[in-house]
Amino acid sequence: MPRRRPAAVRASVTGRAGHGAELVRGLSGAASEAVARLEARAFGAGAVGQAFSTWMRSVQGPARRMRFSDDYCGLDECCRPHLAARDLLESAALRLPARAAGELRDLLKPYDEIFESRSLADPGAPASAWWWRRRFVP
């Protein structure tokens, strides 16, 4: 029986991120595997990495990217992609094993602090909402 190429063996391992899946840079190998398994079960390949890069770019970019438009259509994915991305990241962190979730939250912390420093508390937001949902960018 001929030997299988290493790339073919790696591709057949369940839970691995496939080609084209966006990874969260800075996570350990074990945490990346946990994220890949979670994505396969719940979100789709590369969803957490895509959400992380969306959150990172939005927070580091100009404040106008985070402002809410007056013609809000009701879909966060359309008009407020940074909030939808942060929601997905929090959902992933709640579902990941403790160590992997801690690593993800450690990577999110500097971007969360930037967002918090560039936004104001919204007194009209429901108290049950996640903290980034209770803030707005002036």
N, C-alpha and C positions, 0 to 999 in steps of 0.2 A: 504494500500500500504506500503510495507516495506521501511524502511529508507535506503538511500544509504550511503555507507561508505565514510568518508571524503576524503580518497585517490582517490576514484572514482569520487567524485565531483571535486577535484582539477585537475585531469587528463582531465576532459571534458571541462575545461575552455579554451577558444581559446586564443592563444598567449602565453601560458605558455611553457617553455622549457620542453621537454619530458625527460624521463629517459635516461641517457647516454649522454645528451647534455652537452657540456663543457661550463661552465659559466666563466665570467670575474670576478675574485675575486677582491673585493674592490668597486664594483658598488653598489649603493643603490638599494633597492627593486624596486622603480619606474623606475630607469634606466635599471635594469635587465629586467623588463617587456617590456620596449621599445625596447631593444635589441632583446628579444625573438620574439616580433611582427615583427620586421624588418627581422630577420632571416627567419621567416615563409613566408614572402612575397618575399624575394630577394635572400637569400644566402643558406638557409638550416639550420636545427637545429644544434646549437653548432659551426657554422662556425666562428663567431666572437671570441668566447672563444678559439677555436683552433688556430686562427690566432694570438691572443694575446699571447698565451703561446709559439707559434713558434717564434714570434718576441722577446719575453722576453728571451727565452733560447738561441737564436742565438746571441743576443746582449751581454748577460752575459757570454756566453761561450768563448772558445778560438777564437782568431781572424781568424784562418784558416777556421772556419765554414762560415765566411762571405766573404771570398775571392772568386773571380770569377774564375772558372776553365777555362783552355785553350780549353777544348773540349765542350764548351757551345752549347747545342742542340737547343736553341731558345725558350725553354719553361721555364719560371721563376719558375713554380711549381716544375720542375725537378731539375734544376741546381742552382736556386737562390730562395729557398723557403722563406727566410726571407724577400726579397723584395716583393714577391707575398703576403705574410701575411700582410706587412705594407700597401700595396695597398688596400687590403680588409678592413683593419681597417680605413683607411682614407675615403674610400667609405662609410663605415658604419657611420662614424662620420658626414659626409656631409648629410646623409639621416635621421639621428636621430633628435628628437626634441632638441632644444637648450640646455636645462639643462642636458639631458642625454649625448649629444655630448660633453659638457664641462667636465662632469665627466670622460668620456672615454679619452679625450685628457689630462686631469690631470694625469690619470694613465699611459698614454703613455710617458709623458714628461721626466721622469727620464731615460727611456730606449732610447728615442730619443737623449738625451744629451750624453749618453754613446756611442751610435753609432756615433754621430757627433765627439766625441773626439777621436775615434779609426779609423776614416776614413779621407780621403783627398778629396778636391774638384776636380772634374773631368772637366777640361776645355773643353773637347770635347763633353760633354753631352749637349743635347738641353736645351735651357733656359726655354722651356715650361714644362719640366718634373718636377715632385714633387721633393722636396729638397733631399730626400734620394736616388732618382734615379740619382742625379747629384754628387754623391759621390762614392768613391771606397776605398777598403781596400788594403793597400800596402802589 
